[in-house]
């Protein structure tokens, strides 16, 4: 395995398949660091739900401009390296029908059909939004189940600061942290809530799931959209693989909230960022794509409530588009300044544009 960059590489997930390894079964395999003899943490993923594992995941660590050897070994289940499942997601029927996901650094949620129906029928407590809501966490351990449990006891409890963090991020009908829109003429059009969900995997390395959306109309143009979403251990950015029909360009947006933050539009590097005052702290949000796939950006301000966003215009190729979006919260001690957040984005961009080179021998 080779790292061609002058930066250290970690928290990047390698996906191995039966075809790549030329084996019939992944279940009894593990990854060993040849130099240290350490057995790495791995995760098996059944992508299509047929009961057979399709991917073996692991995260290597490489020094700048270096090479490292790993060995695929046959091992019993009891001898595999174990780790807590910090990458987690689930459907949340006890809070209407949220879908929530997290890893050791960040957490998010979005909203389902029941929440939409409640708004449309004037029932209190609903949410009409396909935006991505950020849950601001300070701790590495999972908080989704804990926060929903305390909300069951005392509604709104997770909106209050605790040692673990809080949800004080207003999403409304905005794009929140990276949800999609389609621009026609001078206006942006958005979908309603997701219609159904499917969890693919949770584990120590990755959680992934699929959200489907009802067809929606952008100024007469019918848009079909399906979101394949994943979040890996150690990353502040969720990966979105969107299947879309009806447009050659889709926009991913970052809400501007009070429009009192600082925008950075680095389209040539493939990322945009918004760093804003947030409560008693500061918050950075961003969208990152591989070079050439982000074709433009727009600082879009409108009098319409929650509709002001910083947008990245992304190229749709063969009805697909791929990008990353997430946040860094000053209170979590991960990124104390705008500069440290943008350094992370620059390095993340370098990594996705120069993937680790894997050679199977």
C-alpha positions as CSV (number, residue, x, y, z in Angstrom):
1,X,0.0,0.0,0.0
2,X,1.4,3.4,-1.0
3,X,0.8,7.0,0.2
4,X,1.9,9.4,-2.4
5,X,1.1,12.5,-0.3
6,X,3.3,14.5,2.0
7,X,0.8,14.1,4.9
8,X,0.1,11.2,7.2
9,X,-2.8,9.0,6.3
10,X,-5.3,7.6,8.7
11,X,-9.1,7.2,9.0
12,X,-9.4,6.2,5.4
13,X,-11.4,3.1,4.7
14,X,-10.1,0.4,2.3
15,X,-12.8,-1.8,0.8
16,X,-11.8,-5.3,-0.2
17,X,-14.2,-7.7,-2.0
18,X,-14.2,-11.4,-2.8
19,X,-13.4,-10.5,-6.4
20,X,-10.4,-8.4,-5.5
21,X,-9.1,-11.1,-3.1
22,X,-10.1,-14.0,-5.3
23,X,-11.9,-15.9,-2.5
24,X,-15.4,-17.3,-2.0
25,X,-15.9,-16.1,1.5
26,X,-14.8,-13.1,3.5
27,X,-16.0,-14.3,6.9
28,X,-12.8,-15.9,8.1
29,X,-10.4,-13.2,6.9
30,X,-8.5,-10.5,8.7
31,X,-5.8,-7.9,8.0
32,X,-2.4,-8.1,9.6
33,X,0.3,-5.4,9.7
34,X,3.3,-7.3,8.3
35,X,5.9,-5.3,10.3
36,X,4.2,-5.3,13.7
37,X,2.2,-8.5,13.3
38,X,-0.8,-6.5,14.6
39,X,-4.3,-7.7,13.6
40,X,-6.3,-4.7,12.5
41,X,-9.9,-3.9,13.3
42,X,-12.1,-5.0,10.4
43,X,-15.7,-4.9,9.5
44,X,-17.7,-7.1,7.1
45,X,-20.6,-5.6,5.1
46,X,-23.5,-7.3,3.4
47,X,-24.4,-4.5,0.9
48,X,-27.3,-6.2,-0.9
49,X,-28.8,-7.9,2.2
50,X,-28.6,-11.5,0.8
51,X,-26.8,-12.8,3.9
52,X,-23.4,-13.0,2.2
53,X,-20.7,-10.6,3.0
54,X,-19.6,-8.4,0.1
55,X,-16.9,-6.1,1.6
56,X,-14.1,-6.4,4.1
57,X,-13.3,-2.9,5.6
58,X,-10.1,-1.8,7.4
59,X,-8.3,1.5,8.0
60,X,-4.5,1.5,7.5
61,X,-2.1,4.1,8.9
62,X,0.7,5.4,6.7
63,X,3.4,8.0,7.2
64,X,3.9,10.7,4.5
65,X,5.2,9.4,1.2
66,X,5.6,5.9,2.4
67,X,4.7,2.3,1.7
68,X,3.4,-0.3,4.0
69,X,2.6,-4.0,3.7
70,X,-0.5,-5.7,5.0
71,X,-1.4,-9.4,4.8
72,X,-4.8,-11.0,4.4
73,X,-4.9,-13.9,6.9
74,X,-7.3,-16.6,7.7
75,X,-8.3,-16.3,11.4
76,X,-11.0,-17.6,13.8
77,X,-13.7,-15.2,14.9
78,X,-12.4,-15.3,18.5
79,X,-8.9,-14.1,17.5
80,X,-10.2,-11.1,15.5
81,X,-9.5,-7.7,17.1
82,X,-12.7,-6.4,18.7
83,X,-13.8,-2.8,18.9
84,X,-17.0,-1.0,20.0
85,X,-19.4,-0.1,17.3
86,X,-18.9,3.7,17.3
87,X,-20.3,4.1,13.7
88,X,-24.0,3.8,14.2
89,X,-27.3,4.7,12.6
90,X,-31.0,3.8,13.0
91,X,-34.6,4.6,12.3
92,X,-36.1,6.4,15.3
93,X,-39.8,5.7,15.5
94,X,-40.0,7.0,19.1
95,X,-39.2,10.5,17.8
96,X,-41.8,10.5,15.0
97,X,-39.6,9.0,12.3
98,X,-36.2,10.5,12.4
99,X,-33.2,8.7,10.9
100,X,-30.0,9.4,12.9
101,X,-26.4,8.5,12.4
102,X,-23.1,9.2,14.2
103,X,-19.5,8.2,14.6
104,X,-16.8,9.1,17.2
105,X,-16.7,12.7,16.1
106,X,-20.1,13.9,14.7
107,X,-23.8,13.1,14.6
108,X,-26.7,13.9,12.3
109,X,-30.4,13.3,11.7
110,X,-33.0,13.9,9.1
111,X,-36.8,13.5,8.9
112,X,-39.3,11.0,7.5
113,X,-42.9,10.8,6.1
114,X,-44.8,10.8,9.3
115,X,-43.2,14.1,10.4
116,X,-44.1,15.5,7.0
117,X,-47.7,14.3,7.3
118,X,-48.1,15.9,10.7
119,X,-47.2,19.3,9.2
120,X,-49.5,18.8,6.2
121,X,-52.4,17.9,8.5
122,X,-51.7,20.7,11.1
123,X,-50.7,18.2,13.8
124,X,-48.3,19.7,16.3
125,X,-44.8,18.2,16.5
126,X,-44.1,17.5,12.9
127,X,-41.2,18.6,10.7
128,X,-41.3,19.3,7.0
129,X,-37.7,19.2,5.8
130,X,-35.2,17.2,3.8
131,X,-32.4,19.1,5.4
132,X,-29.6,17.5,7.4
133,X,-29.6,18.4,11.0
134,X,-26.4,18.4,13.0
135,X,-26.2,17.0,16.6
136,X,-23.2,18.7,18.2
137,X,-21.4,16.1,20.3
138,X,-18.3,16.5,22.6
139,X,-17.7,12.9,23.3
140,X,-16.4,9.9,21.3
141,X,-18.9,7.4,22.5
142,X,-22.4,7.0,20.9
143,X,-25.0,9.5,22.0
144,X,-28.0,8.9,19.7
145,X,-29.8,6.4,21.9
146,X,-29.0,8.3,25.1
147,X,-30.3,11.6,23.8
148,X,-33.5,10.1,22.4
149,X,-34.1,8.3,25.7
150,X,-33.8,11.5,27.7
151,X,-36.0,13.2,25.2
152,X,-38.7,10.6,25.9
153,X,-38.6,11.4,29.5
154,X,-38.4,15.2,29.1
155,X,-39.3,16.4,25.5
156,X,-36.7,18.8,24.2
157,X,-34.0,17.7,26.7
158,X,-31.3,17.3,24.0
159,X,-31.7,20.9,23.1
160,X,-30.0,21.8,26.4
161,X,-26.2,21.8,26.9
162,X,-24.8,18.8,28.6
163,X,-21.3,17.4,29.1
164,X,-22.0,15.3,25.9
165,X,-23.1,18.3,23.8
166,X,-26.5,19.3,22.5
167,X,-28.8,19.9,19.5
168,X,-29.0,23.7,19.0
169,X,-28.6,23.6,15.3
170,X,-31.7,25.0,13.5
171,X,-32.3,23.3,10.2
172,X,-35.9,24.2,9.2
173,X,-36.4,23.9,5.5
174,X,-32.7,24.9,4.9
175,X,-30.3,22.4,3.4
176,X,-28.7,22.1,6.9
177,X,-25.4,20.3,6.5
178,X,-25.2,19.2,2.9
179,X,-28.7,18.3,1.7
180,X,-29.6,18.7,-1.9
181,X,-31.5,21.2,-4.2
182,X,-31.9,21.8,-7.9
183,X,-31.5,25.3,-9.3
184,X,-33.8,26.3,-12.2
185,X,-33.4,29.9,-13.5
186,X,-32.7,32.0,-10.3
187,X,-34.5,29.7,-7.8
188,X,-33.7,26.6,-5.8
189,X,-36.2,23.8,-5.5
190,X,-36.1,21.1,-2.8
191,X,-37.7,17.7,-2.0
192,X,-39.9,16.9,0.9
193,X,-38.9,14.4,3.7
194,X,-37.5,10.9,2.9
195,X,-40.2,8.3,2.2
196,X,-38.4,5.1,3.3
197,X,-35.1,3.9,4.6
198,X,-32.8,0.9,4.7
199,X,-29.9,0.3,7.1
200,X,-27.0,-1.4,5.4
201,X,-24.4,-1.7,8.2
202,X,-23.2,-0.4,11.5
203,X,-19.9,-1.2,13.1
204,X,-16.5,-0.1,14.3
205,X,-15.5,1.4,10.9
206,X,-18.6,2.4,9.0
207,X,-22.3,2.9,9.2
208,X,-24.3,3.2,5.9
209,X,-27.9,3.4,4.9
210,X,-30.2,4.4,2.0
211,X,-32.9,7.1,2.0
212,X,-35.5,7.3,-0.8
213,X,-37.5,10.4,-1.7
214,X,-40.7,10.9,-3.6
215,X,-40.2,12.5,-7.1
216,X,-40.3,16.2,-6.8
217,X,-40.6,19.1,-9.3
218,X,-38.1,21.8,-10.0
219,X,-39.8,24.4,-12.1
220,X,-41.6,21.8,-14.3
221,X,-38.7,19.3,-14.3
222,X,-39.3,16.0,-12.4
223,X,-36.5,15.1,-10.1
224,X,-35.9,11.5,-8.8
225,X,-33.5,11.1,-5.9
226,X,-32.1,8.3,-3.8
227,X,-29.4,8.9,-1.2
228,X,-26.8,6.3,-0.3
229,X,-25.2,7.7,2.9
230,X,-22.2,6.5,4.9
231,X,-20.1,7.8,7.7
232,X,-16.7,6.3,8.6
233,X,-14.8,6.2,11.9
234,X,-12.6,9.2,12.5
235,X,-14.2,11.4,9.8
236,X,-16.1,14.7,10.3
237,X,-17.7,14.3,6.9
238,X,-20.6,12.1,5.8
239,X,-20.3,10.6,2.3
240,X,-23.3,11.1,0.0
241,X,-23.6,9.0,-3.2
242,X,-26.8,10.3,-4.8
243,X,-28.7,8.6,-7.6
244,X,-30.6,11.3,-9.4
245,X,-32.6,11.7,-12.6
246,X,-33.9,14.9,-14.2
247,X,-30.9,17.2,-13.9
248,X,-27.3,17.3,-15.0
249,X,-26.3,19.5,-12.0
250,X,-27.4,19.1,-8.4
251,X,-26.7,21.6,-5.6
252,X,-25.6,20.7,-2.0
253,X,-26.1,23.4,0.5
254,X,-25.0,24.7,3.9
255,X,-27.5,26.8,5.9
256,X,-26.4,30.4,6.6
257,X,-28.5,30.7,9.8
258,X,-28.1,34.4,10.8
259,X,-25.8,35.1,7.9
260,X,-23.2,36.4,10.3
261,X,-20.5,33.9,9.4
262,X,-17.5,33.7,7.0
263,X,-17.8,31.9,3.7
264,X,-14.9,30.3,1.9
265,X,-15.5,29.2,-1.7
266,X,-12.5,27.0,-2.9
267,X,-14.2,25.5,-5.9
268,X,-10.8,24.9,-7.6
269,X,-9.9,22.7,-4.6
270,X,-13.3,21.1,-4.5
271,X,-14.7,22.5,-1.3
272,X,-16.8,25.2,0.3
273,X,-17.1,26.1,3.9
274,X,-19.1,28.3,6.3
275,X,-17.6,29.3,9.7
276,X,-20.2,31.0,12.0
277,X,-20.8,32.1,15.5
278,X,-23.0,29.4,17.1
279,X,-24.5,29.8,20.6
280,X,-21.6,30.6,22.8
281,X,-19.1,28.9,20.5
282,X,-18.3,28.6,16.8
283,X,-19.2,26.1,14.1
284,X,-17.8,25.2,10.7
285,X,-19.7,23.3,8.0
286,X,-18.5,22.2,4.6
287,X,-19.0,20.3,1.4
288,X,-16.1,18.6,-0.3
289,X,-16.0,16.8,-3.7
290,X,-13.3,15.4,-5.9
291,X,-11.7,18.0,-8.3
292,X,-13.7,18.6,-11.4
293,X,-17.0,17.5,-9.9
294,X,-17.7,20.8,-8.1
295,X,-18.4,23.1,-11.0
296,X,-19.4,26.3,-9.2
297,X,-20.7,27.7,-5.9
298,X,-23.2,30.4,-4.9
299,X,-23.7,32.5,-1.8
300,X,-27.5,32.5,-2.0
301,X,-29.4,35.0,0.2
302,X,-33.2,35.3,0.1
303,X,-35.9,36.8,2.3
304,X,-37.6,33.4,2.5
305,X,-37.2,31.8,5.9
306,X,-34.4,29.2,6.1
307,X,-33.7,29.3,2.4
308,X,-30.5,31.2,2.4
309,X,-27.6,28.7,1.8
310,X,-24.1,28.5,0.6
311,X,-24.4,26.1,-2.4
312,X,-22.0,23.9,-4.2
313,X,-23.0,23.0,-7.8
314,X,-22.1,19.4,-8.5
315,X,-21.8,17.6,-11.8
316,X,-24.2,14.7,-12.3
317,X,-22.5,11.9,-14.4
318,X,-24.5,8.8,-15.5
319,X,-27.3,9.9,-13.0
320,X,-24.9,9.8,-10.1
321,X,-23.1,12.4,-8.0
322,X,-20.7,11.9,-5.0
323,X,-19.6,14.4,-2.3
324,X,-18.9,14.7,1.4
325,X,-20.4,17.1,4.0
326,X,-20.1,17.6,7.7
327,X,-19.1,19.9,10.5
328,X,-16.5,20.9,13.1
329,X,-17.7,22.4,16.4
330,X,-15.2,24.5,18.4
331,X,-16.7,23.3,21.7
332,X,-15.7,19.7,20.9
333,X,-12.0,20.8,20.9
334,X,-11.5,19.2,17.5
335,X,-11.2,22.5,15.6
336,X,-10.6,25.6,17.7
337,X,-10.3,28.0,14.8
338,X,-11.6,28.6,11.3
339,X,-8.0,28.0,10.1
340,X,-7.7,24.6,11.7
341,X,-11.1,23.6,10.2
342,X,-10.0,24.7,6.7
343,X,-6.7,22.9,7.1
344,X,-8.7,19.7,7.7
345,X,-10.7,20.3,4.6
346,X,-7.6,21.0,2.5
347,X,-6.1,17.7,3.6
348,X,-9.3,15.8,3.2
349,X,-9.5,17.1,-0.3
350,X,-5.9,16.0,-1.0
351,X,-6.7,12.5,0.2
352,X,-9.8,11.9,-1.9
353,X,-8.0,13.2,-4.9
354,X,-5.0,10.9,-4.4
355,X,-6.4,7.7,-2.8
356,X,-4.1,5.2,-1.2
357,X,-2.7,2.9,-3.8
358,X,-3.6,-0.8,-3.0
359,X,-1.7,-3.5,-4.8
360,X,-2.8,-7.1,-4.3
361,X,0.0,-9.7,-4.7
